Amino acid sequence: MALVAVTDHAADRFRQRVRGTLEPKAEIVKRVSHAWEAGNHRPGRDRATVDVVDLRDRSLIYVCRHDVPRGELVVITLWEEGEDARVPRRFTDAVEARRRPSLDD
């Protein structure tokens, strides 16, 4: 079992996607923990991340950093797959692009 932590950014994205939850971080921890234990994860876009696929809503993907020696997962953001996505991957990609330093920096 992995220890799961959730960033504020991921909690904000979750609130955009899932309405009616009072404790988004606790809900994310529960969902990610269950999916992780069920083996519902895959390598992320870069080697530093792992995608955890929600068991209840398979279109919801949690992007995590996995600290193997400590047995910790940190949920850094999330996105949705599919045509009706409220938090599509392009928003996550835009955030990542802003974080990358340009060659002019």
N, C-alpha and C positions, 0 to 999 in steps of 0.2 A: 504494500500500500504506500502510495506517495503522499507527502504533505503537499497541499495545494494552497497557493496564495494568489490573490487577484489584484491587479492594478486598478486604479480609479478609472483609467481609460477603458479597460475591458468592462467594468461595471456600467459606465455610461453607454457603451455600445449595446450592452445587454438590455438596459432600460429602453433603448430605442427599438429593440426587437421584441422583447417580451413585456407586455403590459401587465400591470396589476401586482407586481412583486414588491414587497416592502423592503426586503433584504437581498438586493441583487448579488452581492458578493457571496453570501451564504448559499444562495441558489446555484451560483456558478460552481462553487466548491463542491456541492453535492453532485451536480450533473457531471462535472469533469472527473471526480473521483469514481463514480459508477462507470463512466465510459472507459476510463483508464484501466480499471480492474477487469472490465470485460474485454480488454484488448482492442478497443475501438479507437485506435490511433495509427498515424502514419507519419513518415518523415515530412517535415515542412518544406517550404520553398527554398530555404537555405539550410545549411547543415546545423545551424544553431537553434532551430526551432522544430517543434513537433506539432502536428495538427491532431486535435482530439475531436472526434465526431460525436455530437450529442446523441444519446440513445433514444430520447423521446422525440426529437426533431432533427432528423438526419441532414437537413439542409443547413444546420447551425454548426459552424466550425470554430473551435477555440484554438487560437495560436498561442503556443506555450514555449517557454524556455525550460529545458529539462536539466536540472543539476543532478546528474547521476550519483556522484559520491555522497551527496546529502539526501538523496531520495526526495527531491523537491520539484514540483512543477509550478511555474509562475505563469499565470494566464495574462498575456500582455495585450491581447486584442481578440476580436472575433469578427467573423464575416459570415455571410450566407451564400449558399449556392442556389441557382435557380432563377427563373424569370421574374418571380414576385418578391425578390429579396428586398427587405427594408434596409439592410446593412450589407450591401454587396461588397465584394472584394475590392472594387475600384477605390472605395474609401480607405480601406486598409493600405492599398498600394500607394495612394496619395500621401498618407501619413508617413509611410516609409520613405518615399521620395524626398519629402521635406527634411527628414532626419539625415539623409546621406549628404555628406559634404560635396560641394561641387569642386571641379578641378581648379576653379578660379580662387577658391578660399585659401 
